[in-house]
Amino acid sequence: MNASISKNVSLRRQPKQKRSQQRVERILEAAAEVFAEVGYEAATTHAIAARAGTAIGSLYQFFPDKLAIFHALEERHMEQVRAIHAQLMTPQTAQLPLKQMIQQLVETFAVYFEHPGPKVVYIQYFVAPEMFKYFDDNFTQGLIQKFANLLKLRNFALSTEKSKLLAEVCLQCYNSLLLVALRSERTHRQQLYEEVQELLVAYLQPYVGDELLSNATQNLDGQRTSEVLFQKYQLSPRQRLALTFAIKHGGLTIQNFEEICPEPSRRTLQRELRRIVEKRLLLPEGQTNQLYYRLNPLYGQLATSRDNMRH
């Protein structure tokens, strides 16, 4: 997913016509290739313009200098990483087997970093972080928090502090090995990606392993799993997560639901809760703005009776 050229604040002049937008796109792609081949310091705007097949004057219409071009690549990279995280850090991903979940995360970014732009921006940060305009620790902390939320979906017993610490260790280890991988030839790079998957799975296994994820979906008497309810009542992935939390804790609030599923709006989550209430699996209590959704103590019998009706 590319950042929108029209919204790129690094540009001297925003391209309005399609032809101008395409020219800026060629300049950014050419710059990424030149930076990757000769390094940022040795690269020149003339070399970038030549690679883009455009006049140097056209380049200067949009970018005052080489640094402005790099800042545009930096800005684009951050938007693309946010978009990838939004696609990956979901309740559906959290329900995958741990090894498959980690593999999906690592391989998705492995494909992304094969592109010159992301690779150049990532490596340059470790070479000259002072030249960056947009990237800061807040961006990293945001990524850590999203991964922490994903881990907590796999084990509700994890404290907020512990889930964030686990996410921080994973991200920092991954970043260090990713830097080595991006500077390596393709075969060794692939080997490193495979090893980092093994490393993360082994580290996370005691905290969010498949057994813990399975236990999180057991009902209160430990004999019948909530998967039965999921299937019988045709619950959506978000509804399943809400009910799983309620089974473990006896109920939940909209704030709990927002912690479990941080991406959707509150209105969307409230609709999901209302649908669970309609199925009588949760019982709302309290005022409109401070509702507590208590687990129906008869939900086991409800599932059994519905099962009997089908037979």
N, C-alpha and C positions, 0 to 999 in steps of 0.2 A: 504493500500500500504506500504510494508516494505522497509526500506532503504536497499540499496545494501550492502551486507557484504563486497564485494571486494573493496568498496570505503570508508569503515569505517576507518577514520584516527585515531581512538582511539585504534586500534588493534596494538599489538606489532609485530605481523607477519600476513600478509594478507593470508588467506586461498585460495589456488588455485584449489584444487581438490574438487569435489562435497561433498565427505565424510567430509572433513575438514570444509567446509562451513556449512554443516548440524550440525556438532559438535558445532561450534560457535553459531549457531542459538539456539541450545538446551541450551547452557550456558546462553545466554541472556534471554531466556524465563524462565529458572530456577531462575536466579538472580532476575528478576522482581517478581516472586512468593515469593521468600524468603524475599526480601525487603518489600513486601506488608504484609507478615505474621508477621515478627518479627521487622521490622524497619531497616533502613540502618545501624545504629550504632551496633546493635546486630548481624547483618548478618556476616557470615564468608565465605571465599573462599572455605573452606572445605564443608560447608553446601551447597553452590551453586553447587560445583562439584558433591556432592552426589545426589542432586536433578536432576542434568542433566544426571546422570548415566555415568559419565566420570571420569577418574583419575585426581587427583589434578595437576599432572605434565602436562596433556594435557591442562588443564585450563591455567596454567602459560605459555604454549607455545604461547598463544594468548593475554593474559592479565597479566600485571605485578602485579596487585593488585586489590582489590575490587573497588577502586575509578575509575580505568580505565574501569571496567565493567559498572559502573554507567555512565561514560562519553559516552560510546557507546550507552546506552539507551537514554541518553539526545540527542545525535546527531540524532538518529533514530526518536525520538519524534518530533524534529524540522522539519525534512524532511517530516514526515507524515502530520504534521499540514499544512505545505506549500502545500502539494498535495491536501489536503481536501479543502483548501481555493481556490486553482486553479479550483477545480470542482464546488465549490459553488458560488464564486464571479463572476458571469457571467451575461451578458445582459438578458439571459433567466430567471435567478433567479430574477432579478430586475423587471421583468414584472409580477411576481406573485402578488396576493393580499397580502397586508402587513402582515396579520395574518398568511397566509400560508408560506410566505417567512421566517418570524421569526421562525415559527414552524420547518421548514426544517433545518434551521441553528442550532437551539438548539438541535433537536433530532439527527441530524447527529453526533454532538460532544458528545451527551449523550451516544450513542452506542460506539463511539470510546473510551471514557474514562472508559468503563466497563472493558477494558483490563488492566491487572496489570501494564504493562510497562508505558503507558501514565499516569495512576493514580499515580504511585509511583513518577515519575519525576515531575509531577505537584505539588503534595503535598510537596515534598522535597524542592522545590524552596522557599516555604514560611517558611520552617523550617531552612534551611541553604543555602541561596543563594550564599554564598561565595565559595561553593564547585563546582559551575557550571563553565564549561569551555567554552561553546559555546553560551549559552543563554545570551542575554544582551538586553538593551533597544531598540537597533536598530531592533531586531526581533519583539518586541511588536509594535514599530512604523510602521513597514512594514505591520503588520496585520491591524492596525488602518487605514492606507492609503487605503488598499484594500476594507475595509468596507465603508470608506468614498466615494470611487469611486462608489460603489454599490448604496449608498444613492443618489448620484448626478444623477445617471441614472434615478431615480424615480422623481426627481425634479431639472430640469436644472437651476432653479432660485436660488438654494442654492449656496452661495459663497463657494469657496474652503475652507476658514477658518471655516465656519459654519458647512459644511459637515464633516470636520475632527474633530471638537469639538463634534458633535453628535456621531460620531463613537467612539471617545475616552471615552465618558461617558458610552456608551453602553458596550464597551469591559471591562472597569474597573468594572462596576456593575456586569456584567456577571461573570468575574473572581472571584470576592468576593463571590458571591453566589455559584459558581461552587465549590470553596474550601469547603464550608459548606456541599454541596451536596455529595461530594466525601468522606467526613468523616461521613456521615449518613447512616443508614440502607436503604435498597432498597425502601421501601414504602415512607419514608420521602424524599428520594432523588428524586423520581419521582414527588412528590408534589412540591418540590422546582423548578424542571425544568418547570412545568406547570405555576408556579407563575412568574418565570423570563420571560416567554413568554408574559404573561399579562403585566408585567412591561415594557418591551421593546416596545410592540405594543402601549401602552398608551403614552409612552414618545415620540415615533417617529411619531405618528399619525398626529400632527399638521404640521409636516415638510415634510413627505413623504407618507402621507396617500393615500388611493385608489382614493380619489377625485382629489388630486393633480396629481397623475399618469395619471388619465383619462384626466384631463385638458391639460396635457403635450402633448397629442396626438390629440388635436383639431387643426383644420386648422385656417388660418388667419381670416376668416369671422365668425368663431365660429358656423357655421351652419352644416358643413360637417366634419366629423372626418377623420384623416389620416388613420384610419383603412380601409377605403374604398380603398385608394391607396395601402395599404399593400396587400390587397387581390387581387385587380385587376392586380397589377404588380408583384405579387408573390415575394415580397421582403424577404430576409433572416432576421433573428433577428438583426444582426449587421446593415444591410441596413436600417431597420426600425428605429433603434436608430439614425442613421445619418440623416435620413429624418426628424424625429421628432425634432431633434436639429435645422435643417435648417428651419423648419416651424416656430419654435419659434423665431429664431434669423435672419432669412432671408438668411442664408447660413452657411457654415462652412469651416474650413481649415483642413488639415491633422492633425495638432496639436490638434484641437478641438476633432477630431475623436479619437485620441490616448488617450485623457483624458476620453472620454466616454467608450472606449474599450481598457483598458491598456494591456490586455494579448496578443493579436495577434501581429505579426510583422508589421512594417510599410508597407511592400510590400503587405501583406495580406489585410490591410485596404485600400491601394490604389486600389487594384483589386475590392474591394467592391464598392468604389466610382465610378470607371469606369463603373461598371454595372448599377449604378443608372443613370449615365450620358447617357448611351446607351438608357435608357428608357425616356430620356429628362425630368426627374424630377429635375435634377440639371444641371446647366450650368457652365462649367469651365471658369475661367477668370484669366489672368496673366501668368507669366512665369512658366515653367515646375516645378521648385523646390519651387515655391511660389504660387501655384494655390489656388484660392478661388472658392469654389463651391457654386454659387448663386442659391437660390431656383427659379425655373422657375415660374414666376408670373402667368402663364397660367395653372398651374398644376390642378387647380380645374376644368377648362374647359376640360383639357385632360382626366380627370377621367370621366367627364360627357359624353363627346363624345364617349369614349370607351364603356361606359355603354349603350349608345344609339345604338352603332353598334351591341351590343350583342342582342338587342331587335329587 
